[in-house]
Amino acid sequence: MVLQGECLKAKAHVTHSASIGTLREKMVRKFVRDETPDRFRVETGLISSQSMTSRQCDILVHEPYSFAPLYRWEDFVVVRSNDARAVIEVKTNLNSEAFEDLMAIHRSVMQIELQFGGGFIPTFGYAINGVTFDSFVTYIQRALSENRLGVEDNRKHLNWPQMIAVHERRYLGFRHLGGSNKLPMCFCAIDFSRQTEQSGEADLIGIETGYFLQFYEWILREGRNAMNSPTMRMLFNRLPIVDDGKVWITPDGITHRGPINDVV
């Protein structure tokens, strides 16, 4: 609610779309910084590993514990891949073009991770507004089918960013980080606007942003041990959302609606 209010206040005085986009990025960066442990830095910049460099990241979370960034100018940094902890892309409107831009950032980060063993660097997307929930699900399917990372079938889920939230559309999507051989790696999408009559918590404004920040902090704290399959399945299944508002996509490209089953 605070973010939405600040965005409306800014729009009353700023009409230039690029300036609005820059302001929103700074607002989201402040929210993220408030949820980030002190040992991390929340800035913007690039990730570098040997001969490869990522595309510029709106928000780059890194841990300058052992080494200073390779390069710094004010809050713009170039950091080693081993020191990068997360990337967050901020979009005013998550349409097809913006989603492709997010995927390009994600691919550039994942290529470093896959080719040079740069550690675990999850990519997040956060948008103020965007396409409908069903269109978003189609985008996620397309990312899987295109397999632009060129990985084998059992690793196609790596084509998905770790998490994406769209504030005004009230949906959130995330992928598991493993933890159970009985469950497939899948991408879960939740439309909080499709709550049941007994929704309670799901009726809260901004709940998708709340979960986004909670999961972000969890991943920073525990890395790959966060968001394991059994825990996320239990959370996903118990949310008071109608079945049509709960979607999970498996690496075979099949879309399922309702509770997650033990599909192999």
Phi, psi and omega in degrees: 000321178297316179298315181297318179296319180293322177297317179295320178297317180296319181295336179291339184240341183239121183253345181286121188298320180296321179293321176298317179299318179295319179297316180296322177299318179293322178297313180295322179299322178294316178301316181295317181299322180295336180260006185257128177305151188298336184286350179258156174246139179247106185222206175224157179150212188233155173250132183236140175211114182052244185265004185244140178229139180288170168289164182293133183257130179304308178235122180240116180261124182220165183238097182277053185285314183257326185227145172287160176304154178297328180209145176214136166222106186056243182259014173263127183225156167242119186241155174292148182300327180291343180261348179284139182240336179190155175232133177234123175260132183250128181233139174289318182221113181278078174264189184299318181295316180293324178294320178297322178295317176300317181294325178295319176298313181301315180298319182295325177287316181294326179297323175295315181297318184284320187274329186240006179060046185284011181091184182268113181233088182290145177253131178242150173236136177226125182234147176287314179222177181178191180289173179295163179302314182294324176293321177301317178299321178297320178299318181295319176299318182296321178300325180288313184293326180287328176046055184291344174283344179067033180270164179292165188304321184283001177234014181299334180299342178293345176288346179270137168299164181292319183200147177220133176233141176236111192298301186288336175275347173065040174232159183220139176230144180206160174243149178294163175247019177098192176114359178204126178284344183276342182250140177286152169293127183217162175255124182256134177235132184234125176259100184289350177282350182253048181285159175281172179295333179260036189295316182063256185300323185292347181277353182289137177289134177083013183295330178296324177289323177299313177296320179304311181291324179295314180293322177302311180295322179298316180292321176299321184285320189242356177062225182294343179282351179278162171051048178287162187302310182299318181295314183289327176296317180297317179296314182299314184291328186272350179298135182282065180241140177297155185304326182292341180264004176241115182235137172225136186244128179265162184298349174278000177087003182276135178264130178243146177238142182099196183299150177284130179258174177275063180275131180247000000 
